[in-house]
Amino acid sequence: MTRPLRVAVLLEHLANELGALYSTYRLREEGFQVDALTPDGGPKLSGHSGMALDRFITVHGRIADADPKAYDAVMCPGGFSADRLRALPEVQNLLRAVHREQKIIAHFGHGAWIPLSAGVLKGRKATCPAQIAMDLTNAGVTVVDVPAVVDGNLISGSDYGAFFRELVRVLNERAKRLV
């Protein structure tokens, strides 16, 4: 029997509630081990509309303390928190290390800013909201207007259903290779 794949979900205050909750619960529903990581690792976590996310999501630790080798994937939900997370060196370092190992980096909506700022999207294809498409294009990303894009180890989405179908499919394919 193999271990369940382990996914880090990067969160920060002002996280998009739907993205944070859906990412965490959808991946757990599929049997993956999901760790919510934040910059401070503290138990309190609030959403951009004021929801106390910590009532529904347990924070498992600090992003700076995350061992990239311990994770099979990193999920970057959208929302205002993506703008805050993308500027943190510990977030950029984690994504670069995960990318070097060709592990999955998934991002939804404005979460594209996080791997973009880590420099792992240049020369790749991704989808994103129209509001940040110019940011990605200017950084050398080919922006595709479709619900979900899989480009090697990078998975992006602008539609929750299509995005999570692709993410779960790719994670399950990886899990089979680990058997």
C-alpha positions as CSV (number, residue, x, y, z in Angstrom):
1,M,0.0,0.0,0.0
2,T,1.3,3.4,-0.9
3,R,1.1,6.6,1.1
4,P,-1.5,9.2,0.1
5,L,0.0,12.0,-2.0
6,R,0.6,15.1,0.1
7,V,-0.5,18.6,-1.0
8,A,0.4,21.9,0.5
9,V,-2.2,24.6,0.1
10,L,-0.7,28.1,0.5
11,L,-3.0,30.5,2.4
12,E,-2.8,33.9,3.9
13,H,-5.2,36.3,5.5
14,L,-7.7,37.7,3.0
15,A,-7.8,34.3,1.2
16,N,-10.7,33.8,-1.2
17,E,-13.0,31.7,1.0
18,L,-14.3,29.6,-1.8
19,G,-10.9,28.8,-3.1
20,A,-9.4,28.0,0.3
21,L,-12.3,25.8,1.4
22,Y,-12.9,24.1,-2.0
23,S,-9.2,23.4,-2.5
24,T,-8.8,21.9,1.0
25,Y,-11.9,19.8,1.1
26,R,-12.0,18.7,-2.6
27,L,-8.4,17.3,-2.4
28,R,-9.1,15.6,1.0
29,E,-12.3,14.1,-0.5
30,E,-10.0,12.4,-3.1
31,G,-7.9,10.9,-0.4
32,F,-4.9,13.2,-0.5
33,Q,-3.2,14.5,2.6
34,V,-3.7,18.3,2.6
35,D,-1.6,20.7,4.7
36,A,-2.7,24.3,5.0
37,L,0.4,26.4,5.3
38,T,0.6,30.2,6.1
39,P,3.4,32.7,6.5
40,D,3.1,32.8,10.3
41,G,1.7,29.3,10.9
42,G,-0.7,30.7,13.4
43,P,-4.1,29.2,14.1
44,K,-6.0,32.3,13.0
45,L,-7.0,32.6,9.3
46,S,-9.5,35.0,7.9
47,G,-11.0,35.3,4.4
48,H,-11.4,38.3,2.2
49,S,-15.0,38.7,3.2
50,G,-14.3,38.3,6.9
51,M,-15.1,34.6,7.3
52,A,-13.1,32.9,10.0
53,L,-11.5,30.3,7.8
54,D,-9.8,28.7,10.9
55,R,-13.2,27.4,11.9
56,F,-13.0,25.1,8.9
57,I,-9.3,24.8,8.0
58,T,-6.6,23.8,10.4
59,V,-3.3,25.5,9.7
60,H,-0.5,22.9,9.7
61,G,2.5,25.2,9.8
62,R,4.6,27.9,8.4
63,I,5.5,28.1,4.7
64,A,9.1,28.8,5.6
65,D,9.3,25.5,7.5
66,A,7.9,23.4,4.7
67,D,10.1,20.7,3.4
68,P,9.7,20.6,-0.4
69,K,10.6,17.0,-0.5
70,A,7.7,16.1,1.8
71,Y,5.1,17.4,-0.8
72,D,3.9,15.9,-4.0
73,A,2.1,19.1,-5.0
74,V,1.6,22.7,-4.0
75,M,-1.8,24.4,-4.5
76,C,-2.0,28.2,-4.9
77,P,-5.7,29.4,-4.5
78,G,-6.7,32.8,-5.8
79,G,-7.9,35.9,-4.0
80,F,-6.2,38.8,-2.4
81,S,-3.9,36.6,-0.4
82,A,-2.1,35.6,-3.7
83,D,-0.8,39.2,-4.0
84,R,0.6,39.0,-0.5
85,L,2.0,35.5,-0.8
86,R,3.8,36.1,-4.1
87,A,6.2,38.7,-2.6
88,L,7.5,36.4,0.2
89,P,10.9,34.8,-0.3
90,E,9.9,31.6,1.5
91,V,7.0,31.1,-0.9
92,Q,9.2,31.7,-3.9
93,N,11.8,29.3,-2.6
94,L,9.2,26.6,-1.9
95,L,7.8,26.8,-5.4
96,R,11.2,26.9,-7.1
97,A,12.3,23.8,-5.1
98,V,9.0,21.9,-5.9
99,H,9.4,22.9,-9.6
100,R,13.0,21.7,-9.7
101,E,11.7,18.3,-8.6
102,Q,9.0,18.4,-11.3
103,K,6.3,18.1,-8.7
104,I,2.9,19.6,-9.3
105,I,2.3,23.3,-8.9
106,A,-1.4,24.1,-9.3
107,H,-2.9,27.6,-9.3
108,F,-6.3,28.9,-9.6
109,G,-7.4,32.4,-10.6
110,H,-5.2,35.1,-9.1
111,G,-3.2,32.4,-7.5
112,A,-1.2,32.5,-10.8
113,W,0.7,35.4,-9.4
114,I,2.4,33.1,-6.9
115,P,4.2,30.8,-9.4
116,L,4.7,33.7,-11.7
117,S,6.6,35.6,-9.1
118,A,8.7,32.5,-8.3
119,G,9.7,32.5,-12.0
120,V,8.4,29.0,-12.8
121,L,5.8,30.0,-15.4
122,K,8.0,31.7,-18.0
123,G,7.8,29.9,-21.3
124,R,4.8,27.9,-20.3
125,K,1.1,27.9,-20.9
126,A,-1.5,28.8,-18.3
127,T,-5.0,30.2,-17.9
128,C,-5.9,33.1,-15.5
129,P,-8.4,35.8,-15.0
130,A,-8.5,38.5,-17.6
131,Q,-7.4,41.1,-15.0
132,I,-4.0,39.5,-14.7
133,A,-3.5,38.1,-18.2
134,M,-1.2,41.0,-19.1
135,D,1.0,40.3,-16.1
136,L,1.5,36.7,-17.2
137,T,1.9,37.7,-20.9
138,N,4.6,40.3,-20.0
139,A,6.4,37.6,-18.0
140,G,6.7,35.3,-21.0
141,V,3.7,33.0,-20.3
142,T,1.4,32.0,-23.1
143,V,-2.1,32.7,-21.7
144,V,-4.9,30.4,-23.0
145,D,-8.5,31.3,-22.5
146,V,-9.8,27.9,-21.4
147,P,-11.2,26.5,-18.1
148,A,-8.0,24.5,-17.2
149,V,-4.5,24.0,-18.6
150,V,-2.1,21.2,-17.9
151,D,1.4,22.1,-19.0
152,G,3.8,19.4,-17.7
153,N,3.9,19.8,-13.9
154,L,1.9,23.1,-14.0
155,I,-1.9,23.1,-13.7
156,S,-3.9,26.3,-13.9
157,G,-7.6,26.9,-13.9
158,S,-10.4,29.5,-14.1
159,D,-13.3,27.1,-13.6
160,Y,-13.4,25.0,-10.4
161,G,-14.9,21.9,-12.0
162,A,-12.6,21.7,-14.9
163,F,-9.5,22.6,-12.8
164,F,-10.1,20.1,-10.1
165,R,-10.9,17.3,-12.6
166,E,-7.5,17.9,-14.2
167,L,-5.6,18.3,-10.9
168,V,-7.1,15.1,-9.5
169,R,-6.5,13.2,-12.7
170,V,-2.8,14.3,-12.8
171,L,-2.3,13.6,-9.1
172,N,-3.8,10.1,-9.4
173,E,-1.6,9.4,-12.4
174,R,1.4,10.3,-10.3
175,A,0.2,8.2,-7.4
176,K,0.0,5.1,-9.8
177,R,3.6,5.7,-10.8
178,L,4.7,5.6,-7.1
179,V,3.2,2.1,-6.6
